[in-house]
Amino acid sequence: MHTPGVLVKNHGPIAWGKTPDEAVHNAVVMEQVAKMAFVAYQVNPHLTMNPLLVEKHFSRKHGPNAYYGQKK
């Protein structure tokens, strides 16, 4: 459940969740993120992502010492 969906080339998003409503929500979020990425690449075709920053944001929510986004 760390990654509640995927984008597939020439296909719509594939999403899952604990409930059907959650899966639809995750699909809508993915569509919006994809739209933002599309616009960002139109503005700067040489845009890249820093792998260390990606790992930091993933680990702070899902790593062994997670401290962000925890539900209690």
All heavy atoms as TSV, in Angstrom:
chain	resi	resn	atom	element	x	y	z
A	1	MET	N	N	0.810	-1.198	0.000
A	1	MET	CA	C	0.000	0.000	0.000
A	1	MET	C	C	0.861	1.273	0.000
A	1	MET	O	O	0.313	2.350	0.017
A	1	MET	CB	C	-0.944	0.006	1.196
A	1	MET	CG	C	-1.972	-1.126	1.192
A	1	MET	SD	S	-2.993	-1.263	-0.291
A	1	MET	CE	C	-4.073	0.120	-0.098
A	2	HIS	N	N	2.184	1.126	-0.044
A	2	HIS	CA	C	3.050	2.311	-0.126
A	2	HIS	C	C	2.794	3.082	-1.402
A	2	HIS	O	O	2.906	4.293	-1.424
A	2	HIS	CB	C	4.532	1.912	-0.082
A	2	HIS	CG	C	4.964	1.387	1.229
A	2	HIS	ND1	N	5.844	2.048	2.032
A	2	HIS	CD2	C	4.644	0.264	1.899
A	2	HIS	CE1	C	6.049	1.350	3.134
A	2	HIS	NE2	N	5.320	0.264	3.077
A	3	THR	N	N	2.489	2.375	-2.476
A	3	THR	CA	C	2.224	2.992	-3.773
A	3	THR	C	C	0.849	2.513	-4.226
A	3	THR	O	O	0.728	1.431	-4.784
A	3	THR	CB	C	3.307	2.588	-4.797
A	3	THR	OG1	O	4.584	2.884	-4.244
A	3	THR	CG2	C	3.130	3.330	-6.093
A	4	PRO	N	N	-0.200	3.303	-3.965
A	4	PRO	CA	C	-1.553	2.820	-4.202
A	4	PRO	C	C	-2.032	2.927	-5.646
A	4	PRO	O	O	-3.217	2.983	-5.910
A	4	PRO	CB	C	-2.391	3.697	-3.276
A	4	PRO	CG	C	-1.644	4.963	-3.189
A	4	PRO	CD	C	-0.184	4.575	-3.256
A	5	GLY	N	N	-1.090	2.931	-6.582
A	5	GLY	CA	C	-1.495	2.950	-7.974
A	5	GLY	C	C	-0.310	3.118	-8.895
A	5	GLY	O	O	0.802	3.412	-8.464
A	6	VAL	N	N	-0.573	2.914	-10.177
A	6	VAL	CA	C	0.461	3.077	-11.199
A	6	VAL	C	C	-0.147	3.722	-12.432
A	6	VAL	O	O	-1.346	3.607	-12.685
A	6	VAL	CB	C	1.100	1.723	-11.595
A	6	VAL	CG1	C	1.868	1.114	-10.446
A	6	VAL	CG2	C	0.061	0.759	-12.110
A	7	LEU	N	N	0.697	4.409	-13.175
A	7	LEU	CA	C	0.306	4.919	-14.479
A	7	LEU	C	C	0.909	3.993	-15.517
A	7	LEU	O	O	2.089	3.650	-15.442
A	7	LEU	CB	C	0.821	6.347	-14.685
A	7	LEU	CG	C	0.259	7.401	-13.728
A	7	LEU	CD1	C	0.956	8.737	-13.958
A	7	LEU	CD2	C	-1.235	7.549	-13.909
A	8	VAL	N	N	0.110	3.591	-16.491
A	8	VAL	CA	C	0.546	2.660	-17.522
A	8	VAL	C	C	0.432	3.360	-18.873
A	8	VAL	O	O	-0.596	3.984	-19.162
A	8	VAL	CB	C	-0.316	1.376	-17.507
A	8	VAL	CG1	C	0.126	0.412	-18.584
A	8	VAL	CG2	C	-0.265	0.717	-16.134
A	9	LYS	N	N	1.468	3.250	-19.685
A	9	LYS	CA	C	1.465	3.879	-21.006
A	9	LYS	C	C	0.258	3.399	-21.808
A	9	LYS	O	O	-0.063	2.212	-21.821
A	9	LYS	CB	C	2.766	3.527	-21.741
A	9	LYS	CG	C	2.895	4.202	-23.078
A	9	LYS	CD	C	4.222	3.860	-23.723
A	9	LYS	CE	C	4.321	4.516	-25.074
A	9	LYS	NZ	N	5.578	4.183	-25.739
A	10	ASN	N	N	-0.407	4.335	-22.468
A	10	ASN	CA	C	-1.576	4.055	-23.316
A	10	ASN	C	C	-2.723	3.426	-22.526
A	10	ASN	O	O	-3.486	2.618	-23.054
A	10	ASN	CB	C	-1.200	3.170	-24.504
A	10	ASN	CG	C	-0.162	3.813	-25.389
A	10	ASN	OD1	O	-0.195	5.024	-25.609
A	10	ASN	ND2	N	0.771	3.034	-25.872
A	11	HIS	N	N	-2.842	3.782	-21.277
A	11	HIS	CA	C	-3.888	3.209	-20.420
A	11	HIS	C	C	-4.209	4.236	-19.341
A	11	HIS	O	O	-3.402	5.104	-19.048
A	11	HIS	CB	C	-3.377	1.913	-19.782
A	11	HIS	CG	C	-4.447	1.082	-19.156
A	11	HIS	ND1	N	-4.984	1.368	-17.928
A	11	HIS	CD2	C	-5.067	-0.034	-19.602
A	11	HIS	CE1	C	-5.896	0.453	-17.638
A	11	HIS	NE2	N	-5.972	-0.404	-18.638
A	12	GLY	N	N	-5.334	4.123	-18.741
A	12	GLY	CA	C	-5.675	4.975	-17.606
A	12	GLY	C	C	-4.934	4.525	-16.366
A	12	GLY	O	O	-4.236	3.506	-16.375
A	13	PRO	N	N	-5.108	5.257	-15.274
A	13	PRO	CA	C	-4.444	4.860	-14.042
A	13	PRO	C	C	-5.029	3.560	-13.497
A	13	PRO	O	O	-6.198	3.260	-13.699
A	13	PRO	CB	C	-4.732	6.019	-13.087
A	13	PRO	CG	C	-5.992	6.618	-13.602
A	13	PRO	CD	C	-5.952	6.441	-15.089
A	14	ILE	N	N	-4.184	2.803	-12.853
A	14	ILE	CA	C	-4.617	1.610	-12.135
A	14	ILE	C	C	-4.367	1.916	-10.668
A	14	ILE	O	O	-3.241	2.192	-10.270
A	14	ILE	CB	C	-3.843	0.361	-12.587
A	14	ILE	CG1	C	-4.078	0.124	-14.083
A	14	ILE	CG2	C	-4.262	-0.854	-11.776
A	14	ILE	CD1	C	-3.214	-0.955	-14.686
A	15	ALA	N	N	-5.439	1.912	-9.886
A	15	ALA	CA	C	-5.329	2.314	-8.484
A	15	ALA	C	C	-6.036	1.308	-7.598
A	15	ALA	O	O	-6.934	0.597	-8.036
A	15	ALA	CB	C	-5.937	3.702	-8.289
A	16	TRP	N	N	-5.625	1.281	-6.355
A	16	TRP	CA	C	-6.264	0.409	-5.382
A	16	TRP	C	C	-6.308	1.127	-4.049
A	16	TRP	O	O	-5.660	2.136	-3.845
A	16	TRP	CB	C	-5.543	-0.938	-5.268
A	16	TRP	CG	C	-4.063	-0.811	-5.154
A	16	TRP	CD1	C	-3.341	-0.683	-4.015
A	16	TRP	CD2	C	-3.118	-0.768	-6.219
A	16	TRP	NE1	N	-1.995	-0.567	-4.309
A	16	TRP	CE2	C	-1.831	-0.622	-5.664
A	16	TRP	CE3	C	-3.222	-0.837	-7.606
A	16	TRP	CZ2	C	-0.676	-0.549	-6.429
A	16	TRP	CZ3	C	-2.071	-0.761	-8.370
A	16	TRP	CH2	C	-0.817	-0.619	-7.776
A	17	GLY	N	N	-7.102	0.612	-3.153
A	17	GLY	CA	C	-7.241	1.182	-1.826
A	17	GLY	C	C	-7.986	0.198	-0.938
A	17	GLY	O	O	-8.408	-0.865	-1.392
A	18	LYS	N	N	-8.162	0.582	0.298
A	18	LYS	CA	C	-8.865	-0.289	1.244
A	18	LYS	C	C	-10.350	-0.395	0.914
A	18	LYS	O	O	-11.003	-1.357	1.287
A	18	LYS	CB	C	-8.670	0.228	2.669
A	18	LYS	CG	C	-7.232	0.126	3.138
A	18	LYS	CD	C	-7.052	0.723	4.525
A	18	LYS	CE	C	-5.578	0.674	4.894
A	18	LYS	NZ	N	-5.284	1.399	6.119
A	19	THR	N	N	-10.869	0.616	0.215
A	19	THR	CA	C	-12.268	0.613	-0.211
A	19	THR	C	C	-12.318	1.064	-1.671
A	19	THR	O	O	-11.369	1.683	-2.171
A	19	THR	CB	C	-13.119	1.591	0.625
A	19	THR	OG1	O	-12.658	2.924	0.351
A	19	THR	CG2	C	-13.020	1.299	2.117
A	20	PRO	N	N	-13.413	0.798	-2.378
A	20	PRO	CA	C	-13.535	1.306	-3.750
A	20	PRO	C	C	-13.427	2.835	-3.816
A	20	PRO	O	O	-12.799	3.368	-4.737
A	20	PRO	CB	C	-14.921	0.822	-4.188
A	20	PRO	CG	C	-15.159	-0.405	-3.377
A	20	PRO	CD	C	-14.512	-0.108	-2.041
A	21	ASP	N	N	-14.015	3.527	-2.848
A	21	ASP	CA	C	-13.919	4.995	-2.833
A	21	ASP	C	C	-12.480	5.461	-2.699
A	21	ASP	O	O	-12.059	6.430	-3.345
A	21	ASP	CB	C	-14.751	5.583	-1.689
A	21	ASP	CG	C	-16.243	5.517	-1.944
A	21	ASP	OD1	O	-16.650	5.347	-3.112
A	21	ASP	OD2	O	-17.014	5.631	-0.973
A	22	GLU	N	N	-11.704	4.783	-1.879
A	22	GLU	CA	C	-10.292	5.140	-1.708
A	22	GLU	C	C	-9.522	4.879	-3.006
A	22	GLU	O	O	-8.650	5.670	-3.382
A	22	GLU	CB	C	-9.683	4.346	-0.556
A	22	GLU	CG	C	-8.276	4.793	-0.198
A	22	GLU	CD	C	-7.727	4.060	1.003
A	22	GLU	OE1	O	-8.309	4.202	2.098
A	22	GLU	OE2	O	-6.719	3.345	0.841
A	23	ALA	N	N	-9.835	3.808	-3.696
A	23	ALA	CA	C	-9.171	3.516	-4.972
A	23	ALA	C	C	-9.476	4.604	-6.002
A	23	ALA	O	O	-8.583	5.046	-6.732
A	23	ALA	CB	C	-9.597	2.144	-5.491
A	24	VAL	N	N	-10.728	5.060	-6.065
A	24	VAL	CA	C	-11.089	6.140	-6.989
A	24	VAL	C	C	-10.361	7.421	-6.607
A	24	VAL	O	O	-9.830	8.124	-7.469
A	24	VAL	CB	C	-12.619	6.355	-7.015
A	24	VAL	CG1	C	-12.978	7.617	-7.790
A	24	VAL	CG2	C	-13.315	5.142	-7.618
A	25	HIS	N	N	-10.322	7.728	-5.323
A	25	HIS	CA	C	-9.596	8.914	-4.859
A	25	HIS	C	C	-8.130	8.844	-5.303
A	25	HIS	O	O	-7.584	9.825	-5.821
A	25	HIS	CB	C	-9.687	9.030	-3.333
A	25	HIS	CG	C	-8.808	10.087	-2.765
A	25	HIS	ND1	N	-9.138	11.427	-2.774
A	25	HIS	CD2	C	-7.575	10.012	-2.199
A	25	HIS	CE1	C	-8.159	12.125	-2.236
A	25	HIS	NE2	N	-7.196	11.287	-1.875
A	26	ASN	N	N	-7.492	7.688	-5.119
A	26	ASN	CA	C	-6.084	7.539	-5.508
A	26	ASN	C	C	-5.916	7.712	-7.014
A	26	ASN	O	O	-4.929	8.310	-7.464
A	26	ASN	CB	C	-5.556	6.180	-5.056
A	26	ASN	CG	C	-5.429	6.105	-3.546
A	26	ASN	OD1	O	-5.299	7.121	-2.875
A	26	ASN	ND2	N	-5.485	4.906	-3.005
A	27	ALA	N	N	-6.860	7.233	-7.805
A	27	ALA	CA	C	-6.788	7.404	-9.258
A	27	ALA	C	C	-6.885	8.880	-9.639
A	27	ALA	O	O	-6.143	9.361	-10.500
A	27	ALA	CB	C	-7.895	6.603	-9.944
A	28	VAL	N	N	-7.777	9.613	-8.989
A	28	VAL	CA	C	-7.929	11.040	-9.268
A	28	VAL	C	C	-6.661	11.797	-8.881
A	28	VAL	O	O	-6.202	12.676	-9.627
A	28	VAL	CB	C	-9.170	11.607	-8.534
A	28	VAL	CG1	C	-9.221	13.126	-8.618
A	28	VAL	CG2	C	-10.445	10.989	-9.097
A	29	VAL	N	N	-6.076	11.456	-7.749
A	29	VAL	CA	C	-4.827	12.100	-7.319
A	29	VAL	C	C	-3.720	11.828	-8.340
A	29	VAL	O	O	-2.985	12.736	-8.736
A	29	VAL	CB	C	-4.408	11.626	-5.904
A	29	VAL	CG1	C	-3.000	12.101	-5.562
A	29	VAL	CG2	C	-5.397	12.125	-4.867
A	30	MET	N	N	-3.615	10.576	-8.799
A	30	MET	CA	C	-2.578	10.252	-9.794
A	30	MET	C	C	-2.777	11.035	-11.081
A	30	MET	O	O	-1.815	11.502	-11.689
A	30	MET	CB	C	-2.578	8.754	-10.104
A	30	MET	CG	C	-1.946	7.933	-9.027
A	30	MET	SD	S	-1.647	6.246	-9.555
A	30	MET	CE	C	-3.274	5.719	-10.025
A	31	GLU	N	N	-4.019	11.163	-11.523
A	31	GLU	CA	C	-4.292	11.932	-12.736
A	31	GLU	C	C	-3.838	13.383	-12.565
A	31	GLU	O	O	-3.260	13.972	-13.472
A	31	GLU	CB	C	-5.786	11.891	-13.065
A	31	GLU	CG	C	-6.252	10.552	-13.577
A	31	GLU	CD	C	-5.963	10.335	-15.047
A	31	GLU	OE1	O	-5.350	11.199	-15.705
A	31	GLU	OE2	O	-6.350	9.271	-15.551
A	32	GLN	N	N	-4.099	13.967	-11.411
A	32	GLN	CA	C	-3.700	15.353	-11.166
A	32	GLN	C	C	-2.177	15.484	-11.117
A	32	GLN	O	O	-1.623	16.435	-11.668
A	32	GLN	CB	C	-4.317	15.877	-9.872
A	32	GLN	CG	C	-4.068	17.351	-9.632
A	32	GLN	CD	C	-4.646	18.241	-10.718
A	32	GLN	OE1	O	-5.721	17.997	-11.249
A	32	GLN	NE2	N	-3.930	19.280	-11.071
A	33	VAL	N	N	-1.505	14.554	-10.475
A	33	VAL	CA	C	-0.035	14.586	-10.425
A	33	VAL	C	C	0.540	14.441	-11.827
A	33	VAL	O	O	1.486	15.142	-12.207
A	33	VAL	CB	C	0.507	13.502	-9.471
A	33	VAL	CG1	C	2.015	13.378	-9.575
A	33	VAL	CG2	C	0.101	13.808	-8.035
A	34	ALA	N	N	-0.036	13.557	-12.639
A	34	ALA	CA	C	0.426	13.381	-14.016
A	34	ALA	C	C	0.226	14.672	-14.814
A	34	ALA	O	O	1.085	15.068	-15.603
A	34	ALA	CB	C	-0.308	12.222	-14.676
A	35	LYS	N	N	-0.900	15.336	-14.593
A	35	LYS	CA	C	-1.156	16.606	-15.281
A	35	LYS	C	C	-0.122	17.656	-14.878
A	35	LYS	O	O	0.400	18.386	-15.727
A	35	LYS	CB	C	-2.571	17.095	-14.951
A	35	LYS	CG	C	-2.960	18.366	-15.650
A	35	LYS	CD	C	-4.396	18.745	-15.306
A	35	LYS	CE	C	-4.804	20.029	-15.996
A	35	LYS	NZ	N	-6.193	20.400	-15.659
A	36	MET	N	N	0.182	17.734	-13.571
A	36	MET	CA	C	1.184	18.701	-13.114
A	36	MET	C	C	2.552	18.386	-13.713
A	36	MET	O	O	3.287	19.303	-14.114
A	36	MET	CB	C	1.258	18.721	-11.590
A	36	MET	CG	C	0.027	19.307	-10.941
A	36	MET	SD	S	0.138	19.534	-9.138
A	36	MET	CE	C	0.391	17.881	-8.560
A	37	ALA	N	N	2.916	17.108	-13.793
A	37	ALA	CA	C	4.203	16.723	-14.385
A	37	ALA	C	C	4.237	17.083	-15.866
A	37	ALA	O	O	5.248	17.576	-16.371
A	37	ALA	CB	C	4.440	15.233	-14.193
A	38	PHE	N	N	3.134	16.849	-16.574
A	38	PHE	CA	C	3.057	17.182	-17.995
A	38	PHE	C	C	3.299	18.674	-18.207
A	38	PHE	O	O	4.094	19.072	-19.071
A	38	PHE	CB	C	1.690	16.771	-18.548
A	38	PHE	CG	C	1.468	17.164	-19.967
A	38	PHE	CD1	C	2.080	16.456	-20.996
A	38	PHE	CD2	C	0.647	18.230	-20.294
A	38	PHE	CE1	C	1.884	16.812	-22.316
A	38	PHE	CE2	C	0.446	18.592	-21.610
A	38	PHE	CZ	C	1.063	17.886	-22.621
A	39	VAL	N	N	2.635	19.503	-17.414
A	39	VAL	CA	C	2.814	20.952	-17.543
A	39	VAL	C	C	4.247	21.347	-17.190
A	39	VAL	O	O	4.865	22.161	-17.875
A	39	VAL	CB	C	1.789	21.701	-16.659
A	39	VAL	CG1	C	2.097	23.192	-16.598
A	39	VAL	CG2	C	0.375	21.467	-17.172
A	40	ALA	N	N	4.799	20.755	-16.138
A	40	ALA	CA	C	6.175	21.080	-15.728
A	40	ALA	C	C	7.167	20.743	-16.836
A	40	ALA	O	O	8.084	21.517	-17.117
A	40	ALA	CB	C	6.536	20.331	-14.449
A	41	TYR	N	N	6.977	19.592	-17.494
A	41	TYR	CA	C	7.880	19.213	-18.585
A	41	TYR	C	C	7.688	20.094	-19.810
A	41	TYR	O	O	8.622	20.293	-20.585
A	41	TYR	CB	C	7.720	17.739	-18.952
A	41	TYR	CG	C	8.487	16.827	-18.027
A	41	TYR	CD1	C	7.839	16.043	-17.091
A	41	TYR	CD2	C	9.882	16.768	-18.078
A	41	TYR	CE1	C	8.537	15.224	-16.234
A	41	TYR	CE2	C	10.593	15.952	-17.221
A	41	TYR	CZ	C	9.918	15.183	-16.306
A	41	TYR	OH	O	10.619	14.372	-15.454
A	42	GLN	N	N	6.502	20.627	-20.015
A	42	GLN	CA	C	6.305	21.573	-21.111
A	42	GLN	C	C	7.071	22.861	-20.853
A	42	GLN	O	O	7.633	23.446	-21.768
A	42	GLN	CB	C	4.822	21.898	-21.292
A	42	GLN	CG	C	4.042	20.801	-21.975
A	42	GLN	CD	C	2.609	21.199	-22.208
A	42	GLN	OE1	O	1.954	21.736	-21.315
A	42	GLN	NE2	N	2.122	20.939	-23.398
A	43	VAL	N	N	7.106	23.290	-19.605
A	43	VAL	CA	C	7.827	24.502	-19.225
A	43	VAL	C	C	9.332	24.264	-19.301
A	43	VAL	O	O	10.085	25.113	-19.779
A	43	VAL	CB	C	7.422	24.965	-17.811
A	43	VAL	CG1	C	8.307	26.100	-17.326
A	43	VAL	CG2	C	5.956	25.374	-17.794
A	44	ASN	N	N	9.791	23.094	-18.842
A	44	ASN	CA	C	11.219	22.776	-18.820
A	44	ASN	C	C	11.419	21.320	-19.236
A	44	ASN	O	O	11.366	20.421	-18.398
A	44	ASN	CB	C	11.797	23.007	-17.419
A	44	ASN	CG	C	13.277	22.675	-17.348
A	44	ASN	OD1	O	13.907	22.322	-18.343
A	44	ASN	ND2	N	13.834	22.773	-16.156
A	45	PRO	N	N	11.676	21.073	-20.536
A	45	PRO	CA	C	11.840	19.694	-21.022
A	45	PRO	C	C	13.042	18.963	-20.412
A	45	PRO	O	O	13.134	17.743	-20.511
A	45	PRO	CB	C	12.034	19.854	-22.527
A	45	PRO	CG	C	11.588	21.232	-22.852
A	45	PRO	CD	C	11.729	22.043	-21.605
A	46	HIS	N	N	13.942	19.682	-19.775
A	46	HIS	CA	C	15.140	19.062	-19.189
A	46	HIS	C	C	14.970	18.824	-17.686
A	46	HIS	O	O	15.948	18.551	-16.985
A	46	HIS	CB	C	16.367	19.927	-19.460
A	46	HIS	CG	C	16.577	20.192	-20.912
A	46	HIS	ND1	N	16.952	19.215	-21.807
A	46	HIS	CD2	C	16.417	21.313	-21.636
A	46	HIS	CE1	C	17.024	19.723	-23.014
A	46	HIS	NE2	N	16.697	21.005	-22.939
A	47	LEU	N	N	13.747	18.917	-17.204
A	47	LEU	CA	C	13.450	18.739	-15.792
A	47	LEU	C	C	13.873	17.348	-15.325
A	47	LEU	O	O	13.664	16.357	-16.006
A	47	LEU	CB	C	11.949	18.911	-15.578
A	47	LEU	CG	C	11.426	18.946	-14.165
A	47	LEU	CD1	C	11.978	20.152	-13.416
A	47	LEU	CD2	C	9.907	18.996	-14.194
A	48	THR	N	N	14.492	17.288	-14.162
A	48	THR	CA	C	14.889	16.002	-13.573
A	48	THR	C	C	14.470	15.979	-12.106
A	48	THR	O	O	14.145	17.008	-11.524
A	48	THR	CB	C	16.411	15.783	-13.655
A	48	THR	OG1	O	17.069	16.817	-12.914
A	48	THR	CG2	C	16.909	15.786	-15.085
A	49	MET	N	N	14.497	14.786	-11.540
A	49	MET	CA	C	14.185	14.629	-10.117
A	49	MET	C	C	15.443	14.157	-9.399
A	49	MET	O	O	16.141	13.272	-9.886
A	49	MET	CB	C	13.068	13.611	-9.925
A	49	MET	CG	C	11.737	14.080	-10.472
A	49	MET	SD	S	10.424	12.887	-10.256
A	49	MET	CE	C	10.246	12.877	-8.492
A	50	ASN	N	N	15.695	14.742	-8.242
A	50	ASN	CA	C	16.840	14.353	-7.442
A	50	ASN	C	C	16.495	13.062	-6.699
A	50	ASN	O	O	15.591	13.050	-5.854
A	50	ASN	CB	C	17.155	15.476	-6.450
A	50	ASN	CG	C	18.327	15.166	-5.563
A	50	ASN	OD1	O	18.606	14.012	-5.246
A	50	ASN	ND2	N	19.010	16.207	-5.125
A	51	PRO	N	N	17.176	11.936	-6.990
A	51	PRO	CA	C	16.833	10.668	-6.345
A	51	PRO	C	C	16.963	10.711	-4.817
A	51	PRO	O	O	16.217	10.029	-4.122
A	51	PRO	CB	C	17.804	9.655	-6.942
A	51	PRO	CG	C	18.672	10.380	-7.892
A	51	PRO	CD	C	18.249	11.811	-7.946
A	52	LEU	N	N	17.871	11.518	-4.295
A	52	LEU	CA	C	18.019	11.626	-2.837
A	52	LEU	C	C	16.796	12.300	-2.216
A	52	LEU	O	O	16.338	11.911	-1.141
A	52	LEU	CB	C	19.290	12.391	-2.486
A	52	LEU	CG	C	20.600	11.723	-2.897
A	52	LEU	CD1	C	21.783	12.635	-2.600
A	52	LEU	CD2	C	20.757	10.384	-2.214
A	53	LEU	N	N	16.258	13.296	-2.911
A	53	LEU	CA	C	15.069	13.974	-2.417
A	53	LEU	C	C	13.853	13.048	-2.472
A	53	LEU	O	O	13.035	13.014	-1.550
A	53	LEU	CB	C	14.811	15.244	-3.223
A	53	LEU	CG	C	13.704	16.157	-2.731
A	53	LEU	CD1	C	13.984	16.638	-1.319
A	53	LEU	CD2	C	13.558	17.336	-3.675
A	54	VAL	N	N	13.744	12.264	-3.535
A	54	VAL	CA	C	12.654	11.290	-3.651
A	54	VAL	C	C	12.734	10.292	-2.498
A	54	VAL	O	O	11.726	10.000	-1.835
A	54	VAL	CB	C	12.709	10.566	-5.010
A	54	VAL	CG1	C	11.703	9.426	-5.065
A	54	VAL	CG2	C	12.465	11.547	-6.153
A	55	GLU	N	N	13.919	9.773	-2.229
A	55	GLU	CA	C	14.105	8.801	-1.140
A	55	GLU	C	C	13.786	9.433	0.216
A	55	GLU	O	O	13.146	8.814	1.068
A	55	GLU	CB	C	15.533	8.261	-1.146
A	55	GLU	CG	C	15.839	7.317	-0.015
A	55	GLU	CD	C	14.989	6.058	-0.010
A	55	GLU	OE1	O	14.583	5.597	-1.086
A	55	GLU	OE2	O	14.714	5.540	1.096
A	56	LYS	N	N	14.206	10.676	0.416
A	56	LYS	CA	C	13.934	11.358	1.687
A	56	LYS	C	C	12.439	11.457	1.938
A	56	LYS	O	O	11.950	11.144	3.027
A	56	LYS	CB	C	14.554	12.756	1.673
A	56	LYS	CG	C	14.202	13.574	2.902
A	56	LYS	CD	C	14.720	14.986	2.811
A	56	LYS	CE	C	14.250	15.788	4.013
A	56	LYS	NZ	N	14.687	17.170	3.959
A	57	HIS	N	N	11.683	11.878	0.919
A	57	HIS	CA	C	10.246	12.048	1.097
A	57	HIS	C	C	9.536	10.707	1.275
A	57	HIS	O	O	8.576	10.606	2.034
A	57	HIS	CB	C	9.648	12.840	-0.067
A	57	HIS	CG	C	9.939	14.300	0.037
A	57	HIS	ND1	N	9.291	15.127	0.921
A	57	HIS	CD2	C	10.844	15.075	-0.606
A	57	HIS	CE1	C	9.761	16.356	0.806
A	57	HIS	NE2	N	10.708	16.350	-0.103
A	58	PHE	N	N	10.013	9.680	0.595
A	58	PHE	CA	C	9.420	8.355	0.775
A	58	PHE	C	C	9.709	7.836	2.181
A	58	PHE	O	O	8.813	7.371	2.883
A	58	PHE	CB	C	9.947	7.369	-0.263
A	58	PHE	CG	C	9.379	5.987	-0.088
A	58	PHE	CD1	C	8.157	5.659	-0.633
A	58	PHE	CD2	C	10.064	5.027	0.629
A	58	PHE	CE1	C	7.618	4.386	-0.462
A	58	PHE	CE2	C	9.545	3.753	0.818
A	58	PHE	CZ	C	8.315	3.436	0.265
A	59	SER	N	N	10.950	7.943	2.608
A	59	SER	CA	C	11.361	7.386	3.906
A	59	SER	C	C	10.726	8.100	5.084
A	59	SER	O	O	10.430	7.471	6.104
A	59	SER	CB	C	12.880	7.432	4.042
A	59	SER	OG	O	13.468	6.558	3.110
A	60	ARG	N	N	10.488	9.385	4.950
A	60	ARG	CA	C	9.904	10.091	6.098
A	60	ARG	C	C	8.473	9.662	6.371
A	60	ARG	O	O	7.965	9.838	7.463
A	60	ARG	CB	C	10.007	11.597	5.940
A	60	ARG	CG	C	9.099	12.187	4.911
A	60	ARG	CD	C	9.359	13.674	4.778
A	60	ARG	NE	N	8.321	14.256	3.952
A	60	ARG	CZ	C	7.827	15.455	4.121
A	60	ARG	NH1	N	8.291	16.232	5.075
A	60	ARG	NH2	N	6.887	15.909	3.331
A	61	LYS	N	N	7.829	9.048	5.387
A	61	LYS	CA	C	6.475	8.532	5.611
A	61	LYS	C	C	6.453	7.010	5.752
A	61	LYS	O	O	5.639	6.468	6.491
A	61	LYS	CB	C	5.567	8.953	4.458
A	61	LYS	CG	C	4.124	8.567	4.679
A	61	LYS	CD	C	3.213	9.182	3.660
A	61	LYS	CE	C	1.766	8.808	3.966
A	61	LYS	NZ	N	0.840	9.372	2.994
A	62	HIS	N	N	7.344	6.314	5.053
A	62	HIS	CA	C	7.276	4.856	5.008
A	62	HIS	C	C	8.510	4.149	5.568
A	62	HIS	O	O	8.509	2.935	5.673
A	62	HIS	CB	C	7.072	4.386	3.556
A	62	HIS	CG	C	5.838	4.934	2.932
A	62	HIS	ND1	N	4.574	4.547	3.305
A	62	HIS	CD2	C	5.668	5.854	1.953
A	62	HIS	CE1	C	3.683	5.194	2.579
A	62	HIS	NE2	N	4.312	6.002	1.766
A	63	GLY	N	N	9.560	4.872	5.901
A	63	GLY	CA	C	10.788	4.246	6.375
A	63	GLY	C	C	10.694	3.777	7.819
A	63	GLY	O	O	9.688	3.986	8.504
A	64	PRO	N	N	11.755	3.147	8.297
A	64	PRO	CA	C	11.754	2.610	9.667
A	64	PRO	C	C	11.601	3.688	10.739
A	64	PRO	O	O	11.093	3.421	11.821
A	64	PRO	CB	C	13.098	1.896	9.779
A	64	PRO	CG	C	13.946	2.448	8.693
A	64	PRO	CD	C	13.011	2.907	7.612
A	65	ASN	N	N	12.016	4.902	10.448
A	65	ASN	CA	C	11.893	6.008	11.405
A	65	ASN	C	C	10.881	7.042	10.913
A	65	ASN	O	O	11.076	8.249	11.064
A	65	ASN	CB	C	13.250	6.669	11.640
A	65	ASN	CG	C	14.245	5.705	12.231
A	65	ASN	OD1	O	13.932	4.981	13.168
A	65	ASN	ND2	N	15.443	5.669	11.677
A	66	ALA	N	N	9.795	6.571	10.311
A	66	ALA	CA	C	8.785	7.453	9.726
A	66	ALA	C	C	8.267	8.452	10.756
A	66	ALA	O	O	8.049	8.110	11.917
A	66	ALA	CB	C	7.644	6.623	9.164
A	67	TYR	N	N	8.098	9.689	10.300
A	67	TYR	CA	C	7.615	10.725	11.211
A	67	TYR	C	C	6.556	11.618	10.570
A	67	TYR	O	O	6.042	12.537	11.194
A	67	TYR	CB	C	8.774	11.588	11.705
A	67	TYR	CG	C	9.505	12.334	10.610
A	67	TYR	CD1	C	9.115	13.595	10.222
A	67	TYR	CD2	C	10.590	11.739	9.977
A	67	TYR	CE1	C	9.791	14.273	9.215
A	67	TYR	CE2	C	11.274	12.409	8.973
A	67	TYR	CZ	C	10.861	13.670	8.596
A	67	TYR	OH	O	11.522	14.313	7.594
A	68	TYR	N	N	6.200	11.371	9.336
A	68	TYR	CA	C	5.266	12.246	8.634
A	68	TYR	C	C	4.078	11.452	8.124
A	68	TYR	O	O	4.236	10.373	7.559
A	68	TYR	CB	C	5.985	12.921	7.458
A	68	TYR	CG	C	5.074	13.802	6.638
A	68	TYR	CD1	C	4.784	15.103	7.048
A	68	TYR	CD2	C	4.495	13.357	5.454
A	68	TYR	CE1	C	3.962	15.911	6.306
A	68	TYR	CE2	C	3.676	14.165	4.707
A	68	TYR	CZ	C	3.404	15.441	5.141
A	68	TYR	OH	O	2.586	16.250	4.409
A	69	GLY	N	N	2.888	11.976	8.307
A	69	GLY	CA	C	1.694	11.356	7.749
A	69	GLY	C	C	1.222	10.117	8.475
A	69	GLY	O	O	0.455	9.329	7.933
A	70	GLN	N	N	1.675	9.925	9.687
A	70	GLN	CA	C	1.288	8.747	10.451
A	70	GLN	C	C	-0.112	8.925	11.010
A	70	GLN	O	O	-0.434	9.961	11.582
A	70	GLN	CB	C	2.280	8.487	11.583
A	70	GLN	CG	C	3.708	8.329	11.106
A	70	GLN	CD	C	3.853	7.238	10.069
A	70	GLN	OE1	O	3.520	6.099	10.329
A	70	GLN	NE2	N	4.328	7.582	8.903
A	71	LYS	N	N	-0.925	7.899	10.828
A	71	LYS	CA	C	-2.263	7.907	11.385
A	71	LYS	C	C	-2.264	7.141	12.695
A	71	LYS	O	O	-1.732	6.057	12.779
A	71	LYS	CB	C	-3.257	7.269	10.415
A	71	LYS	CG	C	-3.387	8.048	9.135
A	71	LYS	CD	C	-4.377	7.367	8.197
A	71	LYS	CE	C	-4.459	8.120	6.901
A	71	LYS	NZ	N	-5.360	7.475	5.952
A	72	LYS	N	N	-2.867	7.708	13.697
A	72	LYS	CA	C	-2.895	7.043	15.001
A	72	LYS	C	C	-4.313	6.686	15.370
A	72	LYS	O	O	-5.245	7.234	14.991
A	72	LYS	CB	C	-2.268	7.927	16.045
A	72	LYS	CG	C	-0.828	8.182	15.720
A	72	LYS	CD	C	-0.072	8.626	16.937
A	72	LYS	CE	C	1.340	8.910	16.464
A	72	LYS	NZ	N	2.351	8.516	17.238
